[in-house]
Amino acid sequence: MRLNIVLVEPEIPANTGNISRTCSVIGASLHLVHPLGFDISEKAVKRAGLDYWDELDLHEYQNFAEIKEKYPNGSFYYCTTKAPRAYSRVSFPLGSEEEIFLVFGKETRGLPEELLKENLESCIRIPMKENKRSLNLSNSVAVVAYEVLRQNDFKNLQEEGRIREYD
């Protein structure tokens, strides 16, 4: 299973930087769909990604159709507050050849309604209190990405840590 995070027209550089760090530590690819609300070389993006930026598997596209064309057999999941079911109710594909794409929209408006309507069966949401707008984008990416990884037994990730002994 290969995990991919797709950000459609992200607007806040710090969120993209935080997401790039998450992608680096879990081994996911990051796909950015233009237009971006910032210059990818901005200091805020790089600072939030810290020293992981150079290890990031980053791809950029001029529109969402490009990524769908490049990965016609990918399993796409559209993360939106408008979805009829929770991400935790989905069984994500476990095959070693599977390409899973978690698609997130811009911070101020989310994903386009047209895209959601075309893919309603693949729309998922993070449960939250009624009348609340949404979680922060970078938090949302982490929540859903780690569910995919959990269902795949955190394959290729270190699960155990060590406490250093001090003198």
VEXZAPA-953160 format. One record per residue: x, y negated, z negated of N, C-alpha, C in turn. Coordinates in steps of 0.02 Angstrom, whole numbers, plus 32768, in hexadecimal, padded with zeros to 4 digits. Example, Ala and Ser with C-alpha at 12.3 -4.5 7.8 and 13.67 -1.06 7.14 Angstrom:
2
8294811C7E7A826780E17E7A829480A57E7A 828280707E9E82AC80357E9B82857FFE7E76 
END
This chain:
167
802A803B8000800080008000802D7FC28000 801C7F95802C80417F55803080107F1E8020 80207EF67FED7FF47EBF7FD880097E7E7FF8 7FD87E5A80127FE37E1980327FB47DE68013 7FCE7DAB80057FA67D737FEB7FA17D408023 7F637D2B80347F587CFB80697F397CBC8049 7F597C8380557F3E7C43803F7F297C1C807C 7EE97C0E80817ECE7BE980BB7ECB7B9F80A8 7EF57B7880C87EF87B3080BF7F017B1A8077 7F347B3580547F3F7B1F800F7F517AD5800C 7F3D7AB57FD57F457A6C7FCF7F777A567F9A 7F837A7E7F687FAB7A697F2F7FEE7A8F7F2F 80257A6C7F3780657A8E7F3D80777AB87F00 80677AA27EC480797AC97E8880547B0C7E87 80167B0E7E9D7FF27B4E7EA180147B7E7ED0 80277B667F0B80487B917F3C808C7BA77F21 80AF7B7C7EFE80EE7B8F7EDF80E47BC67EAB 80B27BBE7E8080A37BF27E4E80907C347E6F 80697C307EA480547C6C7EC880907C8D7EE9 80BE7C657F0380FA7C827F2281227CA97EEE 81247C907EB181487CB37E7C81257CF57E6C 80E37CF37E6680BD7D317E5B80CA7D637E92 80C77D4C7ED080D47D797F09811A7D997F04 814B7D717EF2818F7D8B7EEC81957DC17EB7 81767DB67E7D817F7DE77E4781567E277E50 81227E247E7A80FB7E617E8681097E807ECB 81337E607EF381457E7B7F3481117E717F69 80E77E3E7F6280B37E2F7F9480CD7DFB7FC6 80B37DFE800280C27DCB803580927D91802C 80AA7D55803B80807D19803780757CFF807E 80367CF6809080237CDD80D280007C9A80C9 801B7C6580E77FFE7C2380E37FDD7C108125 7F9E7BFC81227F797BE7815D7F757B9B815D 7F8D7B7C81927F8D7B33819A7F487B1981AB 7F3B7AD9819E7F697AA781847F727AAE8139 7FB07AA081237FC07A9F80DC7FB77A5780C3 7FA67A5080847F9D7A0E80677FDE79EF804F 80167A0C8064805979F6804D808C7A12807D 80C979FA807681017A13809E811E7A4F8078 81277A868099813F7AC3807881847AB98059 81A87A88806F81EB7A7C805381E97A4E8015 81AC7A38800281A67A0B7FC981C47A297F89 81E379FE7F6282047A137F2581D37A357EF5 81947A1E7EF281637A3B7EC481557A857ED3 81547A967F1381487ADC7F2681837B067F10 81BE7AF07F2081FA7B167F1082057B1A7EC4 81F77AE57EA082017AE47E5881D27B177E37 81937B1A7E4B81647B497E2E81767B917E3D 81957B9C7E7781AA7BDF7E8A81EC7BF37E6A 820D7BC27E4C824D7BCB7E2A827F7BEE7E57 82A67C1A7E3B82DB7C3A7E6282C37C767E8B 82817C7F7E8E82677CB77EB582587CA37EFD 825B7C657F0E82467C4D7F50826C7C6F7F88 82AD7C797F7F82D77C987FB382C57CE17FBE 82A67D027F8E82947D497F94824E7D537FB0 822B7D1D7FBC81E57D207FD281DF7D36801B 81B17D64802881A17D78806C81697D4A8083 817B7D1380A4814D7CDD80B5813D7CDD8100 80FD7CD4811180E67CD0815680B77C94815C 80BA7C728195808F7C3881A080687C4181E1 802B7C2881E27FFE7C2E821B7FDC7BEB8228 7FCC7BDE82667FA97BA082767F5E7BA48268 7F437BE182677EFC7BEB82577EF27C32823D 7EB77C3E82217EAA7C7F82037EA57CB78237 7E8E7CA582737E887CD782A97ECB7CF882B8 7F017CD382B27F447CEF82C07F557D298292 7F457D2382537F557D5882247F297D968231 7EEA7D8A82427EBD7DC382527ED57DE78291 7EEE7DC282C17F097DE082FF7F487E0982F0 7F727DEF82C57FB27E1082B67FA77E51828E 7F737E5382647F657E8D82397F1E7EA68245 7F107EC182807ECB7ED6828F7EB17F0F8263 7EDE7F3682467EC97F6F821C7ECF7F5F81D2 7EDD7F2181C17EE37F0E817B7EA07F0F8158 7EA17F1B81177E657F1780ED7E647ED280CD 7E367EA880E37E317E6280CC7DFB7E5B8098 7E0B7E3980607DDC7E2B802B7DDB7DE08021 7DA17DC280237D987D7980207D837D667FDA 7DAF7D437FB77DA47D327F717D807CEE7F6D 7D447CF07F517D1A7CB47F507CE97CB77F15 7CD87C7E7EFA7CA77C7B7EC47C617C8C7EDE 7C587C8D7F217C177C9A7F3F7C0A7CE47F4C 7C397D0F7F3C7C337D567F4C7BFE7D797F21 7BDF7DAD7F3E7BAB7DD27F1A7BC67E057EE8 7C077E157EE97C207E477EBB7C667E357EA0 7C757E507E667CB57E427E457CED7E6B7E64 7D287E4F7E627D647E717E7B7D6F7EB37E57 7D5C7EB87E187D667EF57DF07D387F2E7E05 7D077F207E2F7CD87F537E477CEF7F717E8A 7D287F5A7EA37D417F707EE47D777FA57EDA 7D747FDA7F037DAB800B7F047DD77FF87F3E 7E117FDE7F2E7E3F7FC87F637E6280057F80 7E7080047FC27E8F803E7FE37ED280507FC3 7EDE80927FBE7F1B80AA7F9E7F4E80C87FCD 7F3E80CD800D7F6C80EC803D7FAD80C68043 7FE380EA804F802580CB8052802C809C808E 800480A680C18008807D80FE7FD7804280FC 7FAE803F80C87F7B800A80C37F997FC580BB 7F7E7F9680DF7F907F4F80D87F537F2D80B8 7F597F17807B7F227EF680587F307EAB8057 7EFE7E84806C7F047E3B806F7ED07E1C8040 7EE87DF7800F7EBC7DD17FE37EBC7D8A7FFD 7E827D7280137E7D7D3180347E5D7CFE8005 7E807CC67FFC7E687C907FD07E647C4F7FF7 7E337C257FE67E2A7BE680097E4B7BAC7FE6 7E417B7280037E5F7B357FE67E407B257FA3 7E667B027F7A7E527AF47F357E117ACD7F2F 7E047A9E7F5C7DC97A747F547D887A917F70 7D8E7ABE7FA17D517AD87FC17D4E7B237FCB 7D847B457FBD7D847B8E7FC87D887BA08011 7D6F7BDB80217D707BF380677D347BD8808C 7D3A7BD080CE7D027BB780F67CC67BE680F2 7C8A7BC980EC7C4C7BF080E77C447C208122 7C577C0A815D7C517C3381997C797C748192 7CB67C6D81797CE27CA7816E7CC37CD7813B 7CA77CBB81067C877CE480D37C4B7D0A80EF 7C217CE881157BE67D0781317BF97D408161 7C2E7D3781867C457D6B81B57C627DA88191 7C757DA081527C987DD5812D7C797DE180E9 7C387DD980E37C167DDE80A37C267E1E807C 7C2A7E56809F7C377E96807E7C7D7E9A805F 7CA97E6D80747CEE7E6C805A7CFC7E30802D 7CC77E0E80177CCF7DD47FEA7CCD7DEC7FA2 7CFC7DD37F7A7D017DE67F347D0A7DA77F0A 7CF97DAC7ECA7CFD7D737E9D7D1A7D897E59 7D327D587E357D487D627DF07D0D7D4C7DC4 7CF47D777D987CBD7D637D6D7CD17D297D3F 7CA27CFC7D347CAD7CC47D077C697CAC7CEE 7C6B7C7E7CBF7C2C7C647CA47C057C407CDA 7BC37C427CD27B967C207D007BA57BD57D00 7B9C7BB77D397BA57B6F7D437BED7B567D3C 7C1C7B837D3F7C637B707D407C7B7B747D88 7CA27B457D9D7CB67B417DE37CE57B787DF8 7D1F7B7D7DD87D4F7BB17DEC7D8C7BAF7DBE 7DB47BE37DC47DF57BE57DA37E277BC17DCF 7E617BB27DB27E987B977DDA7EAD7BCB7E0E 7EBF7BB47E497ED07BE17E807F087C127E6F 7F3D7BFA7E507F747C287E417F607C5C7E0D 7F357C4A7DDE7F1C7C7B7DAE7EF07CAE7DD1 7EC67C987DFE7E997CC57E237EC17CF87E4B 7EF57CE17E6D7F1F7D0F7E937F3C7D457E65 7F567D307E2C7F757D607DFE7F427D937DE4 7F067D7C7DD27ED37DA97DB77EC17DE07DE9 7EB27DCD7E277E9C7DFE7E597ED77E297E71 7F117E0B7E7A7F4B7E317E917F5D7E687E5F 7F5B7E577E1F7F6C7E8A7DEE7F387EC27DE9 7EFA7EB57DFA7EC87EEB7DFD7EDA7F1B7E36 7EED7F017E6F7F017F2C7EA77F3D7F567E91 7F6E7F377E717FA97F5B7E5A7F987F8F7E25 7F6A7F7E7DF77F557FAD7DC37F367FEC7DE2 7F0B7FE07E147EEB80197E357F1D80447E5A 7F5680287E6A7F8B804D7E8C7FC280627E5B 7FB180667E1B7FDF807B7DE5801F80527DE3 801B80127DF580557FE57DF4809180037E18 808280267E4E80B780477E7580EF80157E86 812C802B7E7C816980057E8A81747FC97E5C 814E7FC47E2581587F8E7DF5816F7FAC7DB3 819A7F887D9081B17F9E7D4F817B7F907D1B 81647FC47CF981307FBC7CC7814A7FB27C80 81847FCE7C70819F7FCA7C2C81D37F927C28 81D07F6D7BF182027F3A7BE5822F7F4F7BAB 82607F267B9D828E7F347B6682947EF67B3B 82977F007AFA82A67EC97ACC82F07ECC7ABF 83117E947ACB83597E917ABF83677E937A75 839A7EB57A6483AE7EB67A1E83DE7E7B7A12 83D27E5879DB83FC7E1F79CB842B7E327993 84677E16799584997E23796084887DFD7922 
END
